Every structure is written in structure tokens, then in C-alpha cells.
Amino acid sequence: PNKIIEHHGTYIHGDPRKFPPNKKIYGVPIEGKWKLDKMIEDSLKKDGYKILVIWYEDIMNDFENVTKKIQKFVKD
């Protein structure tokens, strides 16, 4: 109940492996999206939640490892 699995899309959340910080998506620099995501995650952590971020790219390229990571996160 105190765990959140966050799925970050490559484009919407601006996967740092794919985009530089100054790239704009919907007119907003990706760096701003990263800051917003961090603010949200920090707020949730402050409220006692544990968060696992899973990137779309990882699901598509290494589904088995992502599944293991999720299972471990849920058990811990």
C-alpha cells in the first residue's frame, strides 16, 4: 500500500538517455519536466511512499529484467 510504480514514457517524461535537457516537448524544456517529476517523487517519498520508476524503453528492450525488478520492489 505504500509503494508506487511509476511508468515514464520516453517522450512525455523525456528519457535522459534519448533527449538533451534543452530539448523542448510541447514547448517545455525537458529539464523542466525532469524537475516536475522529481518534485512529485520527493513529495510522495516525504509522505512515506516508496517509488519505482520504470521507463518505457526498458520495458520494450528488457522486459524480463524489468519484471524481476518489479517483483523485487513489491516483495521488499
C-alpha positions in Angstrom: 0.0 0.0 0.0 2.9 2.4 0.4 4.6 1.6 -2.9 4.1 3.3 -6.3 5.3 2.0 -9.6 5.6 5.0 -12.0 5.8 4.3 -15.7 7.7 7.1 -17.5 7.2 7.3 -21.3 10.2 8.1 -23.4 8.7 11.2 -25.0 6.4 12.5 -22.3 8.9 12.3 -19.5 11.9 13.0 -21.7 14.1 9.9 -21.1 17.5 11.4 -20.4 19.1 8.6 -22.4 17.3 9.9 -25.5 17.0 13.7 -25.1 19.2 16.5 -24.0 18.0 18.9 -21.2 17.4 21.8 -23.6 15.1 19.8 -26.0 11.5 21.1 -25.9 8.4 18.9 -25.8 5.1 20.7 -26.1 7.0 23.9 -25.7 8.5 23.0 -22.4 12.2 22.2 -21.9 12.7 18.6 -20.9 14.7 19.7 -18.0 11.5 21.3 -16.6 9.7 18.0 -16.9 12.5 16.3 -15.0 12.3 18.9 -12.2 8.5 18.4 -12.0 8.8 14.6 -11.9 11.5 15.0 -9.1 9.2 17.4 -7.1 6.3 14.9 -7.3 8.5 11.9 -6.4 10.1 13.9 -3.5 6.7 14.8 -2.2 5.5 11.2 -2.3 8.6 10.0 -0.6 8.1 12.6 2.1 4.6 11.2 2.6 6.1 7.7 3.2 5.8 6.2 -0.3 8.5 4.1 -2.0 8.7 4.7 -5.7 10.0 2.6 -8.5 10.3 4.4 -11.9 10.1 2.2 -14.9 11.0 3.6 -18.3 9.1 2.6 -21.4 12.4 2.0 -23.2 13.4 -0.6 -20.6 10.1 -2.4 -20.8 10.5 -2.7 -24.6 14.1 -3.7 -24.5 14.5 -5.8 -21.3 11.0 -6.9 -20.2 12.4 -9.9 -18.2 14.7 -7.7 -16.1 12.0 -5.1 -15.6 9.6 -7.8 -14.4 12.2 -9.1 -11.9 12.9 -5.5 -10.7 9.1 -5.0 -10.1 8.8 -8.3 -8.3 11.7 -7.5 -6.0 10.3 -4.0 -5.3 6.9 -5.4 -4.4 8.4 -8.0 -2.0 10.8 -5.7 -0.2 
